[in-house]
Amino acid sequence: MGALRFGWGFYCAQPNLSKASQPPPPAADAQAAADAKALAAQWAAEQPYVAPYVAPYVAPAVPSVDNYTGCRAYGNNGTFVDNKGRRYTKIPCP
């Protein structure tokens, strides 16, 4: 290590940067990558499986019972429910 001198006799150590600027040998990179991959696999194996959240099914709301006495068209796509639980749509009477 070299040293730098500042005023009044103070010295400061200076690192040798020539070795630090060189890339590591390829074998070390391959070994480090293999170690990281093995560590990630081990970590994944230790984690419990968590199923993704799936929202529960909510049935469409059934309309409230109506006391409508006019003309009706009964069917599955009705927007109202009569006193017997049948679905119907209000239609104009002829």
Secondary structure, 3 states (H helix, E strand, C coil): CEEEEEHHHEEEEECCHHHHCCCCCHHHHHHHHHHHHHHHHHHHHHCCCCCCCCCCCCCCCCCCECCCCCCEEECCCCCEECCCCCEEEECCCC
